[in-house]
Amino acid sequence: MDESAKKRALALLEKRDYSRKMLLDKLTEKGTSPEAAAEVCDRLCELGVVDDARYAALVTRHYAARGYGARRIRDELFRRGIPRELWDEAMAELPDADDTADRLLRQKLRGWDGDEAALQRAQNYLLRRGFSWEEIRGALERYRSENEDLI
């Protein structure tokens, strides 16, 4: 095993967690040969230092806590190179999307005076955060029913 690749990998992992693919990409980006980087990554996975399932759960919790929807979290898992077979287990920890969408919608529409343009902007905001159309539609219906006096 290439000692410089191992040292570089451990130095990277001291600062933060990485998925296997991200670590492999980072090592090759820093000049390690692809073969040596793959060998180091495989060994670190065997030892449990790099664990894609644990990293997927970490990413999911982080983005869920920041108010992102399932679609956006899946995009992040894909971008970070987490194998798809680990996504469902990590996504099982997500809080209820309806509660999150309702909370974000109330924040965006605080002081809403019935302006449809503001409602459209809030809808687009939820869409960008990774909520499905069904989740957004449900949140808007619940918001409208709570604020019927403004409509």
N, C-alpha and C positions, 0 to 999 in steps of 0.2 A: 504494500500500500504506500502510496506517495505521501511522505510525511508532511511536506509543505501544503498539500491539499487538505490533509487532515487538520493541520493547525489552522489553516484559513477557514475551514468549515466550523471548527470549534469557536474561533474568534467571532464569526458571524452569529453563531447560535448563542453566544454569551449576551449579545445585545437584544435579541428578540427571537421569537419562534419563526420557523419557516416550514412550508410544505416540502416534500421531497423534490418536487419539480422546481419550486422556487430556489431551493438551495443548489440544485444542480445547475440551473440557469445562472445563478449568481457566481458560482465557482468558475464556470466556463467563461463568463463575462470578465472575471478577474485574471484570466490567463491560464487556468488549469485545463489540462487536456480533457476532452469529454470522457475518455475511458477512466482516467484517474478520478474525475469528479463522480462518475457513476459508481465506481468502486467504493469511494468514501461514503456516498449517500446510502448505498446498500448496507454497508456496515453499520452506519449510524441508525438506520431503520431497524436492523436486527437487534441492536442494543436498546432500542426504544427511545433513543435520544430524539430522533425525528419520528413523529407519529402523525400521519395524515388524519386519522380519525379524531385524535385529540385537537389537532389544529383546526379541523373543520368545525368542531364544536365551539372552539374559541372564536373563530370568525363569525359563526352564526350568532352567538351570544352578544358579541360586540355590536354587530350591525342591527340586531333586534333591539338592543338597549338604546340605540340611537334613533329608533323609530322607522327602520326600513322594512319594506314588505318582502314577502317570500321571493318574488321574481328578482328583486335587486340582490338579495342574499345569494340566490343561485348564481347570478352573474358574477358575484365576487368569488364564490367557490370555484367556478369555472376559470376565472381570470388567475386565480392563485394555484391552479393545477391540481386541485383535489379530485381524485377519481370519483366518477359519478356514483359508484356503488356506495360511497360513504355519505352522500348528500342526504338521503332520507333519514338516516339515523340522527344526523346533526340537526336537520330541520324539525325533527320531532320535538325538540326543546323550545320551539318558537312559542311566544305568547299568542293569545288569541288576536288574530289580525283585525277583527271588528273593533276590539277595545282600543288598539293602537290607532287605527284609522279614525275612530271617533275622537280620540284625544287630540290628534294632529289637526283634524278639521276644526274642532272647537278653538284651538290655539290660532289657527289661521283666520278664522272668522270672528274673533273676539270684537265685539262692537259692530257686528254686521247690521246693516240698515236695510237689507232686502235687495241690495245691488246684485244683479245677476252676473255682472262682470267679475265681481269679487268671488262669487261662487264658482265661476269657470276657472279662475286663477287657482283657487283652492283645490279644485278637482285635478287640474294639471299638476299641481304640486304633489298630490298623492300618487298620481300616475308616475311621475319621475322618481318617486321614492320606492317604487316597485310593487304597488298594490294593484290587484286585478280590477277590471271594470266592475265585476260583481261586488267586490268589497267596497269600492268607491261609491257605487250606486246605493248600496245598503247604508253606508255612512251618511250620504247626502239625504236619503229618505228619513233616517233617524234624526238628523239635524233639523230638517224642515219640520218634522212633527213636533220637535221640542220647541221650535221657534215659529209656530204658526202665526203668532201675532204680528210678525215682521213681514209676512208674505202678503 
